[in-house]
Amino acid sequence: MTTSSDWAVEAHGLVKVFGENRAVDGVDLSVRAGTVYGVLGPNGAGKSTTISMLATLLRPDAGSATIFGHDVVKEAQVVRQLIGVTAQFASVDEKLSATENLIIFSRLLGLSRRDARTKTTELLEEFGLTEAASRPLAKFSGGMRRRLDLAASLIAQPPLIFLDEPTTGLDPRTRSQMWDTIRRLVTEGSTVLLTTQYLEEADQLADRIAVIDTGRVVAEGTSEELKSSVGESSLQLRLASPTDVAPARDLIRSVLGVSAAVSPEAGRITAPMTDPDRITDLFVAFRERGIHLTEMSVQKPTLDEVFLTLTGHGVDADAAPADGAAAAHTSPKESVNA
C-alpha cells in the first residue's frame, strides 16, 4: 500500500478516559515520515494509551488522528495495513517455538510457505535467536521474548512501526543491537514512533522527542532544543579537600554571580555557567585562596534535567494506572503487525 502524506502521524487533541482516570488529556503529535520520533515519559504517563489509539486498538474519546493522511477511526482497515506494533506485552504463543511463531505470523500476513521460512530464518539470525529457534518459548528469557516480538512486527516491514518500550528488560548489549535495528529500519524507509522510559534511548535514536506526563505533552523538540530549554551548561568541580566547599561556594557566588549546588558526594560542586568568560577569573580566585581542584568538567543539560524541570519528578517515577488501563483493553494478540 502506498502512503500519501509527508506526515506519518498527525494527532490533534487526543483524549482517552477510563472511569475517573483521564489517561490521555489532549495529546498533539506530528511525526514526519522517515524519522524516529520519541515519546518520553514515566510509567502511567499515557504513552501506551496514545499508541493504542494511533494503532486503532482503542477508539479516542475526543480528538482526531491520521496515519499517512488516513483517519484512524474512519479508515481503520487502511491504517492497519500501514502499521506494525510491538507492544509492552509479548504477542507470541508460548507453546510454540520461535520458528513456528514467525512462520505462522508470516503466513497470516500472506507470505507463501517458502517466503515465510526464508523471512523467519532472516529474522531469527538478525535478532540472535537462531540457536534457540526450536526451543519452546516457555523457556525463553524476557529479553529473548522481546526480541522475538519485535521480529514478528517486522515481517512485513510496514511504513510506520510503533515500538512501545521495545528495550524494556534487555541487557545493554541486546539493547544496543535493537538500536542498530531501529536505525536500519529508518534507513530503509520506515518511520518509527518509539515510546521509552530510557533517557539515553530517546537521546540516541529520536530525531524529535515529545515529553509526556499525566496524559499531556509538556514539551516537544529535538534533544538539543529540549536540553537548551532548561538552562545553560553547568560547571562540575571536585575539590581536593571537602573543607573547602564553603569558601568555594562563596567565591562562585561573588565571581560568577550564581549559587552553586553541593553533591551528596563530598567535595563535588555544580554551578550554572551563565557567563563562561568569567570561569578563568574563578580559577584564579581559587588559586589565590589555596583551593585546589582534583577534577573539572563542563556538562550540558541532560534529558533527565529536562524531565525534572518540566514535571518535578524523574522519568522513572512510580507507575500510575493510566497505561495499565490501556493494557487491560488491548489484547496481546492484537499487537502483532495489524
N, C-alpha and C positions, 0 to 999 in steps of 0.2 A: 504494500500500500504506500502511495506517495504522500508526502507531507506538503502542506500548503501555506505554511507560515514560518516567518523568521523566528517567531517566538514559540518555543516548545511548550511553555506553560504560561498562562495568564490567569491569575486568580484575583478576584475583587470582593472584599468583604465577606469571606467565607466564615460561616458560623455553624457550630455543632454543639448541641446541648444534650446532656444525659441527666435527666432528672433536675436536680438543683445545680449540677455542675456544668458550667459553660466551658467546655473543653477547648473549643476554638472560638475566638471572640473577635471576628472581623479581620482575618488574615488577608493581606495583599501580597502576591508574589508575581514576579515577571522573570522568566528563565529563558535566556536566549539559546537558540538551537546550537548544538556543537560545543557546549560548555559543561563544566561541572559546577553545580550550584549547591552550596552547603546550607543546611538548616541546622543551626547550633542551639542547643538548649538542654536543660536538665530533664531527668525523668519527670513525666507528668506535665511538661510544658505545652503539649498539644501537637508535637511533631508527627507522631504516628497517626493521629486522628486526621490531620491535614493530608497526609499521604493517602489515607484510605478514601477520602473524598475525591482527591485528584485521580485516583485509580479506579473510581466508580464502585468501590466496595462499600462506601457509605454515602447516603444522599445528604447534601448540605441542607441545613435548616434555613439558611439565608445566604445571599451572595451568589456568585457565579464563577465558573472556571472553564477554560478551554484548553485542549491539548492539540497543538498544531492547528488551532482555529476551530476545533470541533468541541461542542458543548458536552461536558462530562455527564449531564443528565439527559439532554435531548438526543445525543448521539453516542450513548454509552457503548453500543456494539462496535462502532467505528473506533472509538477511543481505545477499546480493549485490544484491537489489532495493532495499535501503535505503541503499546507499552509492555514492559516487563516489570515484575515486582518481586523484590526479595524482602520479606517482612521480618519482624523480630522473632517469629515463631516458625520453626522448620516446617516446610510443606511436603517433606518426603515421607515415605512409608517405611517404618522401622522394621517391618517384617521382610522387606526385600533388600537385596544388595544394592550398592551404589550403581552398578551397571544396569540392573533391572529397573531401578528408578528412572535413570536417564533415558533408557530405551523407551519406556512407557510414555514419559513426557514428550519425547521426540515424535513418537507415533501419534499421540494426541494432537500434536501440532502439525501433522500432515506429512512428516518425512517418511520415505519408503523404509523398508526393513534395512536395506543396505546403507542408506544415508544415515539412518538412526544409529546404527552400530558405529559408523565412521565418526559421526559427531560425538557420540558417547566416549569413544576412545580418545579423541582430541581433548575433550573437556576434562576427563579423568587425569590425563597427563598434565594439562595446564595447571590444574589445582592440586597436583601432588597426591592423587588418590589412586594411582594405578595399582600399587601393591595391595591396597585394601579393597579393590574393586569388587571382589566376590564375597567379601565379609558382610554378614547381616548388619544393618545399621544400628541395631540394638547394642552392638559392640563398639560403635564409633564414639570418639570423644566429642565434646561440644564444638570444638573448633573444626573438626572434620565435617560435622553436620552443617555448619555454617558455610563451609567451602562447597559442599555438595548442593546446598540450597541455592547459592549464587550461581553455580554451574547450571542448574536446572533453569534458572531465569534467563540464561544467556543462550539457550539452544537456538532461538530464532534471531538473536541479537536485534531487538526492536529499536526503532529510532529514539525512544525515550525509556530510560531504565530508572526505576525508583529503588534506591537502596536504603532501607530503613535500618540504621545502625548495623551495617554489614560486618564490622570487625569486632563487635562485642564478644568478649570471651576468647579472642585469638591471641596467641603468643606474638611477641614483637616481630619475629621472622615471618610468620604467616601473614601478619597484618601488612608488613612491607610488600609481600608478594601480591596481596589484594590491592594495594595502592597501585602497583605496576599494572595490574589487570584493568583497573578503572581508567588509568591514563591511556592504555591501549584502546579501550572501547571508544573513548572520545576521539583519539587519533583516527580511528576507523569510521568516524561519522556519527556515533551515538551521542545523545545528550544524557547526562546523569544528574539526577536530583538526589542528593545524599543527606540523610539526617545522621547526626552524630552527637555524642557527648564528649568526644575527644578533641580538645582544642588543637592539638598538633595535626590531627587528621584534616580538620577544616582548613588550617593554615597551609598545609602541604598540597591539598588537592583542589580546593574550590577557587574558581575564578571570581565568584561573588558569594557573599555569605549573608544570610538573614539570621539575626539573633532573635529567638522567640522565647517568651516567658509568660506563664499564666495565660496561654492561648492567644497572645498578641505578638506581632513583630515589633520589637522595641528599637531595632537598628538594622540597617542594610547597607552593604557596600563591599568593596574589595577588602581584603585583610588589612592592607596598609591604611586604607581610609578609616576603617574601624579603630585601628590602633591609634592613629593620629587624633581621632575624635576625643580620646580620653586624656590627652595631655602630651607633654614633652617626654623626651628620653630622660632617663634617670642616671645619676652618678652613684655607682656602687663602690663603697670603700670598706676595707677591712683594716682595722687598727692593730698595731703591734701590741699595744697594751690596752686592755679594757678600761683601765682607769682614765684613759684619755678621751673617753666617749663624751663626757660633759663639756670639756673645753673645745672639743672638735665640733660639737653641735653649735656652741656659741659662735665659733668662727664662721661656720657655714651660714648662720643667721646674719652675721654682720657683714660678711664679704659678698655672699650670693643673694642675700635678702630673702631667703626661703627657710622653711622649717624642715629639719631632717628627721627621718624615722629610724629608730634603732631596732634591729632584728633581734628576735629571741636568742639568736646565736651571738654570744658575747663579742663585742668589738666590731660588729658589722653595721654600717650606716648607709642609708639610702636617701638621696636628696634629688629633687627635680632640677633639671637643667634648663632653667628659664633663660639663662644668658651664658652660653658656652664660652664666650670670650673671657669670662671672669674666672674660669677654672684655674688658670695659671696663677692668678692672684691668690686663690685659696691655697694652692700647694706651697707658695712662698710663705704665706702666713703660718701654715703647718710647720714648715721648717724652722721658722723664727721662734715658734713656741716649743720646739722639740717634740712635736707629734709625728710619729713615724708610721708609715703605711706598709703593710705586707701584700696588699692587693688593691688594684684599682681597675674598674671597667665601666663602660657606658652601655646601658641596656635600653633598647626601645621598649615601648609598652607592649605587653603581650595580650593575646585574646582573653586570657584569664582575667587580666585587669579590666579589659573591656566589659566582660560579663559582670564582674564585681561592681563596676561603676554604674552600669545600666540597670542592674537588678537588685543589687545589695546582697547577693549571695553567690556562691561558686556554681560552676556548671555541673558539679557532681552533687547537687542538692538532693535531699531525700525524695524518694518517689512520691508523687501525688497521684490521685485517682484518674486524672484526665485521660492519659493514654491507655490506662488499664480498661477504661470504659470502652474505648475503641476496640481493644483486643477482644473483649467479650462479644463484640458484634461482627468480628472478622474471622471467618473460618480459615484455618491454616491451608486447607486445600484450595481456597480461592486465591491464595497468594502466589501461586505459580504463574508464570507468564500467561496473561489473560488471553 
